[in-house]
Amino acid sequence: MTVLLIGFAVLLFLIIVVRMPIAFAMGLVGFFGFAAMLGLSWDNWDTFRWTAPLSMAANRVVDTVQNYSLSVIPLFILMGNFVMRSGLSQELYHASHAFLGHRKGGLAMATVVACGGFSAISGSSLATSATMSKVAMPSMRKYGYSDSLATATIAAGGSLGILIPPSVILVIFGLLTETSIRELFAAGFIPGMIAVLFYLGAVRYVVWRNPAAGPAAEPVPWKERFIALRGVLGVLGLFVLVMGGIYLGVFTPTEAAGVGAGGAFLIALMRRSLTWSNLFDTLTDTARTSVMLLAVVIGALIFSDFVNRAGLPEILLAFVNGLDVAPIVVILAIVGIYLLLGMVFESLSMMLLTIPIFYPLVAALGFDLVWFGIVVVIAIEISLITPPVGMNVFVLSAVLRDVKTSTIFKGVGPFWVADILRLLLIIFVPVLALFLPELLYR
């Protein structure tokens, strides 16, 4: 137990004070923590005795690099990058605007729908927030929307990127917990649609309280609405092909990612949005992001080996059993920890630090890990708009330099409440997350 406490203290020191990248911090603490559990130190250096931690770390690196399932990460990232190059964000927003813009708060609603559609392809919350801020913000300002509602809508809508499949965060959760990625993708669909509906409700609430915050735009004729819709049919078809192929068992997630990347490349070519220069930029950005995520996964797995070797899951289970409380109370306590951590940690770091600790406990208590994965991702999603470290808020603040961070945080309040209500709904009605996985795969 002492080694565990020292390990966590060193880990937090490296991340918070030294600001070491989390991949290296977790890898170092996991390696030397594993060695300490074997009684090894610099004073008793013996090459043979250090073979165990060295082999553990080396095997994690080799096994992760050779893991065929991990190829889904660069392929989905590549698909998202090609879609962003194709100019889809403008057309998604234009189509949503055509159908919703004539209502009070309609442009904000259109932004939520466009964010949901864009994040479903890109799989990135930060990319969705940054991209949609350039597309939606000028239009909302043109019609007199308040900055707080406009920016909060983009920040909250951007957070959908880590839940609506294909989601890189869900892939990483699946790899860390050895949970089926296709079941996680299926489980994320209905909660993602519920998120869109709840966000639309949050917009309605804001304009009900203050109609001047979101005035209606001019109605668009039905002919123009269908013309606008036609512009997104190609990418909509790609999403249906990729996710439908996974849900129906036609493709594995990795094969679907390959089909999606190829299809997105063809769409970008047909739209004539690719040049040799931005093709090179797209490929290098994909490689850079993929390597970063793979390094993070390797570090997390090494840290997980240390935690398991130290017996933390068993210690936590014994502690929980000693409390004699209902298992759902444990889940609520874990969610509370995530909400607190979300105030000081960014989303990926938070998940990597906690999943190796919590998932063995949750599995031992008899909960479905697919359901738990959706609960965790929703809790992490909330952290993206939670002060003081809401990453989506700071991305918007960097892009929209004339809007104060405090203005954005003030606007996200109703969306944060909507997220909490959705989280409680998924916790107490787990069938909402498990319906599709059980229907399709069990």
C-alpha positions in Angstrom: 0.0 0.0 0.0 2.9 2.3 0.8 4.4 1.8 -2.7 1.0 2.6 -4.2 0.7 5.9 -2.3 4.2 6.9 -3.2 3.6 6.0 -6.9 0.4 8.1 -7.1 2.2 11.0 -5.4 5.1 10.8 -7.8 2.7 10.5 -10.7 0.7 13.7 -9.7 4.0 15.5 -9.1 5.3 14.6 -12.6 2.0 15.6 -14.3 1.1 18.7 -12.4 4.4 20.2 -11.2 7.0 19.0 -13.7 4.3 18.9 -16.5 5.7 15.8 -18.0 3.6 14.3 -20.8 1.2 11.8 -19.2 2.4 8.9 -21.4 5.9 9.2 -20.0 4.8 9.9 -16.5 2.5 6.8 -16.3 5.1 4.7 -18.0 7.9 5.7 -15.6 5.8 5.3 -12.5 4.4 2.0 -13.7 7.9 0.6 -14.5 9.6 1.7 -11.3 6.6 1.0 -9.2 6.5 -2.6 -10.6 10.2 -2.9 -9.8 9.7 -1.6 -6.2 7.0 -4.2 -5.7 9.7 -6.8 -6.4 12.1 -5.3 -3.9 14.4 -3.9 -6.5 16.3 -0.6 -6.1 19.4 1.2 -7.4 21.3 -0.1 -4.3 20.7 -3.8 -5.3 21.0 -3.5 -9.0 21.2 -6.9 -10.6 20.6 -7.3 -14.3 18.9 -10.7 -13.8 16.6 -9.5 -11.1 15.6 -6.4 -13.2 14.5 -8.7 -16.0 10.9 -8.8 -14.8 10.0 -5.1 -15.0 12.1 -4.7 -18.2 10.3 -7.6 -19.8 6.9 -6.3 -18.6 7.5 -2.9 -20.2 9.0 -4.3 -23.4 6.1 -6.7 -23.8 3.6 -3.9 -23.4 5.4 -1.9 -26.1 5.6 -4.8 -28.5 2.1 -6.2 -27.9 0.5 -2.7 -28.2 2.4 -1.9 -31.5 1.5 -5.3 -32.9 -2.1 -5.1 -31.8 -4.2 -5.2 -35.0 -7.2 -3.6 -33.2 -5.2 -0.5 -32.6 -5.1 0.3 -36.3 -8.6 1.6 -35.9 -7.2 4.7 -34.2 -5.1 6.1 -37.1 -7.8 5.1 -39.6 -10.6 6.9 -37.9 -8.4 9.9 -37.3 -7.5 9.9 -41.0 -11.2 9.7 -41.9 -12.0 12.7 -39.7 -9.1 14.7 -41.1 -10.2 14.1 -44.7 -13.8 15.1 -43.8 -12.6 18.3 -42.3 -10.6 19.1 -45.4 -13.7 18.5 -47.5 -15.6 21.5 -46.1 -18.3 19.4 -44.6 -18.7 21.6 -41.5 -20.1 24.5 -43.6 -22.6 22.3 -45.4 -23.8 20.5 -42.3 -24.4 23.9 -40.6 -26.1 25.2 -43.8 -28.5 22.2 -43.9 -29.3 22.5 -40.1 -29.8 26.2 -40.5 -32.2 25.7 -43.3 -34.5 23.4 -41.3 -34.1 25.0 -37.8 -33.0 28.6 -38.3 -36.5 30.1 -38.4 -37.3 29.2 -34.8 -36.3 31.1 -31.7 -32.9 29.9 -30.8 -33.0 28.0 -34.1 -29.4 28.9 -35.1 -28.1 27.6 -31.8 -30.2 24.4 -32.3 -28.7 24.1 -35.8 -25.3 24.4 -34.3 -26.0 21.5 -31.9 -27.2 19.3 -34.7 -24.3 20.3 -37.0 -21.8 19.6 -34.1 -23.4 16.2 -33.6 -23.2 15.3 -37.2 -19.6 16.6 -37.6 -18.4 14.9 -34.4 -19.9 11.6 -35.6 -17.4 11.7 -38.4 -14.4 13.5 -36.9 -14.5 11.7 -33.5 -12.8 14.7 -31.9 -14.4 17.2 -29.5 -11.7 19.8 -29.7 -11.6 19.7 -33.5 -15.4 20.0 -33.6 -15.4 23.0 -31.3 -12.6 24.8 -33.2 -14.2 24.1 -36.6 -17.8 24.9 -35.8 -16.8 28.2 -34.1 -15.5 29.5 -37.4 -18.7 28.3 -39.2 -21.5 29.0 -36.8 -20.4 32.0 -34.8 -20.5 34.6 -37.6 -24.0 33.6 -38.5 -25.3 33.7 -35.0 -23.7 37.1 -34.4 -25.3 38.4 -37.7 -28.7 37.6 -36.3 -28.0 39.2 -32.8 -27.4 36.1 -30.7 -25.9 36.7 -27.3 -22.2 35.7 -27.1 -22.9 33.5 -24.1 -25.6 31.4 -25.8 -23.6 31.2 -29.1 -20.3 30.1 -27.6 -21.9 27.8 -25.0 -23.8 26.0 -27.8 -20.6 25.4 -29.7 -18.6 24.3 -26.6 -21.4 21.9 -25.5 -22.1 20.6 -29.0 -18.4 20.0 -29.5 -18.3 17.7 -26.5 -20.5 15.2 -28.4 -17.3 14.2 -30.4 -16.1 11.8 -27.7 -19.4 9.9 -27.3 -21.1 9.6 -30.7 -19.4 6.8 -32.6 -16.8 6.5 -34.0 -15.1 7.8 -30.9 -11.4 7.5 -30.3 -12.0 7.7 -26.5 -14.3 4.7 -26.7 -11.6 2.8 -28.6 -9.1 3.6 -25.9 -11.5 2.6 -23.2 -12.1 -0.7 -25.0 -8.3 -1.4 -25.3 -7.6 -0.6 -21.6 -10.5 -2.8 -20.4 -10.4 -5.4 -23.1 -14.1 -4.6 -23.9 -15.6 -5.1 -27.3 -15.2 -1.9 -29.4 -18.2 -2.6 -31.6 -20.4 -3.0 -28.5 -19.1 0.3 -27.1 -19.9 2.0 -30.5 -23.4 0.5 -30.4 -23.9 1.6 -26.8 -22.8 5.2 -27.5 -25.4 5.8 -30.2 -28.6 6.2 -28.2 -27.0 8.3 -25.4 -25.4 10.5 -28.1 -28.9 11.1 -29.6 -30.3 11.8 -26.1 -27.5 14.4 -25.6 -28.5 16.2 -28.8 -32.1 16.3 -27.7 -31.2 17.5 -24.2 -29.0 20.2 -25.7 -31.9 21.4 -27.9 -33.9 21.5 -24.7 -31.2 23.6 -23.0 -31.4 26.1 -25.9 -35.2 26.3 -25.7 -34.8 27.0 -22.0 -32.4 29.8 -22.5 -34.5 31.6 -25.2 -37.6 31.1 -23.1 -35.9 32.9 -20.2 -34.4 35.5 -22.5 -36.0 35.7 -26.0 -33.4 38.3 -27.1 -30.6 35.8 -26.6 -31.6 33.8 -29.7 -33.9 35.6 -32.2 -35.4 33.7 -35.1 -33.9 34.0 -38.6 -35.9 34.2 -41.9 -37.6 31.0 -42.9 -35.9 29.1 -45.8 -38.2 27.8 -48.6 -38.6 24.1 -48.7 -36.9 23.8 -52.1 -33.8 25.4 -50.7 -33.9 23.2 -47.6 -33.8 20.1 -49.8 -31.0 21.6 -51.9 -29.0 22.2 -48.6 -29.7 18.7 -47.5 -28.4 17.3 -50.7 -25.0 18.7 -49.9 -24.5 16.4 -46.9 -25.9 13.2 -48.4 -22.4 11.9 -49.4 -21.0 12.1 -45.9 -24.2 11.0 -44.4 -24.1 7.9 -46.6 -20.5 7.3 -45.5 -21.5 7.4 -41.8 -24.4 5.0 -42.5 -22.0 2.7 -44.4 -19.3 2.7 -41.7 -21.5 2.5 -38.6 -24.2 0.3 -40.3 -21.4 -2.1 -41.4 -20.2 -2.3 -37.8 -23.6 -2.7 -36.2 -24.8 -5.3 -38.7 -21.5 -7.3 -38.4 -20.5 -6.7 -42.1 -17.2 -5.0 -41.0 -15.1 -5.3 -37.9 -14.4 -1.8 -36.4 -10.9 -1.9 -38.0 -12.3 -2.8 -41.5 -15.0 -0.1 -41.1 -12.3 2.5 -40.2 -10.5 1.5 -43.4 -13.6 1.8 -45.5 -14.4 5.2 -43.8 -10.9 6.6 -44.4 -11.1 5.5 -48.1 -14.6 6.9 -48.5 -13.6 10.2 -46.9 -10.6 10.4 -49.2 -12.8 9.9 -52.3 -15.3 12.5 -51.0 -12.5 15.0 -50.5 -11.2 14.3 -54.0 -14.7 14.7 -55.6 -15.1 18.0 -53.8 -11.7 19.1 -55.1 -10.6 20.2 -51.6 -7.3 18.3 -51.6 -4.0 19.6 -52.8 -0.6 17.9 -52.6 0.2 20.3 -49.8 -2.8 19.8 -47.6 -2.7 16.0 -48.3 0.8 16.0 -46.8 -0.5 18.0 -43.9 -3.4 15.7 -43.4 -1.2 12.6 -43.4 1.4 14.1 -41.0 -1.2 15.3 -38.6 -2.8 11.9 -38.6 0.6 10.2 -37.9 1.4 12.7 -35.2 -1.9 12.3 -33.4 -1.8 8.5 -33.7 1.7 8.2 -32.3 0.7 10.4 -29.4 -2.3 8.3 -28.6 -0.4 5.0 -28.9 2.3 6.3 -26.5 -0.5 7.3 -24.1 -2.0 3.8 -24.3 1.4 2.1 -23.7 2.1 4.3 -20.7 -1.4 3.6 -19.3 -1.0 -0.2 -19.7 2.4 -0.2 -17.9 0.8 1.8 -15.1 -2.1 -0.6 -15.0 0.3 -3.5 -14.6 1.8 -1.8 -11.6 -1.6 -1.0 -10.1 -2.8 -4.6 -10.5 0.5 -6.0 -9.2 0.1 -3.8 -6.1 -3.3 -5.3 -5.5 -5.2 -2.0 -5.6 -8.4 -3.5 -7.2 -8.6 -6.1 -4.4 -8.0 -3.4 -1.7 -10.8 -1.2 -3.2 -13.2 -4.2 -3.4 -12.5 -5.2 0.2 -13.0 -1.5 1.3 -16.3 -1.3 -0.6 -17.6 -4.6 0.8 -16.7 -3.4 4.3 -18.9 -0.3 3.8 -21.9 -2.5 3.2 -23.5 -0.1 0.7 -25.5 -0.8 -2.5 -23.3 -1.2 -5.6 -25.1 1.7 -7.3 -23.8 4.0 -4.5 -20.2 3.0 -5.5 -21.0 4.0 -9.1 -22.4 7.3 -7.9 -19.2 7.9 -5.8 -17.0 7.1 -8.9 -19.0 9.5 -11.0 -18.6 12.2 -8.3 -14.8 11.6 -8.4 -14.9 12.1 -12.2 -16.8 15.4 -11.8 -14.3 16.6 -9.3 -11.3 15.6 -11.3 -12.9 17.2 -14.4 -12.3 20.6 -12.7 -8.5 20.1 -12.7 -7.6 17.5 -15.4 -8.3 17.3 -19.1 -10.4 14.5 -20.3 -7.9 11.9 -21.7 -5.6 12.3 -18.7 -8.5 11.8 -16.3 -9.6 8.6 -18.0 -6.1 7.1 -18.3 -5.4 7.8 -14.6 -8.6 6.3 -13.3 -9.7 3.4 -15.6 -6.9 1.0 -14.4 -8.1 1.6 -10.9 -11.9 1.6 -11.3 -12.8 -0.9 -14.0 -11.7 -4.1 -12.0 -13.8 -2.9 -9.1 -16.8 -2.2 -11.3 -16.5 -5.6 -13.0 -16.2 -7.3 -9.6 -19.4 -5.6 -8.4 -21.2 -7.2 -11.4 -21.7 -4.2 -13.6 -21.6 -4.3 -17.4 -18.3 -2.8 -18.6 -19.9 -1.6 -21.8 -22.4 0.4 -19.8 -19.7 1.6 -17.4 -17.7 2.8 -20.4 -20.6 5.0 -21.6 -21.0 6.4 -18.1 -17.3 7.2 -17.9 -17.3 8.9 -21.3 -20.4 11.0 -20.4 -18.7 12.1 -17.1 -15.5 12.9 -19.1 -17.7 14.8 -21.6 -19.0 17.0 -18.8 -15.5 17.9 -17.8 -15.0 19.5 -21.3 -17.3 22.3 -20.3 -16.6 22.3 -16.5 -14.7 25.3 -15.0 -11.9 25.9 -14.5 -10.3 23.5 -17.0 -13.1 23.0 -19.6 -10.9 22.3 -22.6 -13.7 23.1 -25.2 -14.2 26.5 -23.5 -10.5 27.3 -23.7 -10.3 26.2 -27.4 -13.2 28.6 -28.1 -11.5 31.3 -26.1 -8.4 30.9 -28.2 -10.3 31.0 -31.5 -12.7 33.8 -30.5 -10.3 36.2 -28.8 -12.9 38.9 -28.4 -15.1 36.7 -26.1 -14.1 36.3 -22.5 -13.7 32.9 -21.0 -16.1 33.9 -18.2 -18.8 34.7 -20.8 -18.5 31.2 -22.2 -18.6 29.5 -18.8 -21.6 31.5 -17.8 -23.4 30.3 -20.9 -22.7 26.6 -20.5 -24.7 26.4 -17.2 -27.9 25.1 -18.8 -26.0 22.6 -20.9 -24.0 21.4 -17.9 -27.3 20.7 -16.1 -28.6 18.9 -19.2 -25.5 16.7 -19.1 -25.9 15.9 -15.4 -29.5 14.9 -16.1 -28.5 12.7 -19.0 -25.7 11.1 -16.9 -28.2 10.2 -14.1 -30.6 8.8 -16.8 -28.0 6.5 -18.2 -26.9 5.4 -14.7 -30.5 4.5 -13.5 -31.8 3.3 -16.8 -28.9 1.3 -18.2 -31.0 -0.2 -20.9 -30.6 3.0 -22.9 -27.0 2.2 -23.3 -27.2 -1.6 -23.5 -30.3 -1.9 -25.8 -28.3 -1.9 -29.1 -25.4 -4.0 -27.9 -27.8 -6.7 -26.6 -30.0 -6.5 -29.7 -27.1 -6.8 -32.2 -24.4 -8.8 -30.5 -25.6 -10.8 -27.4 
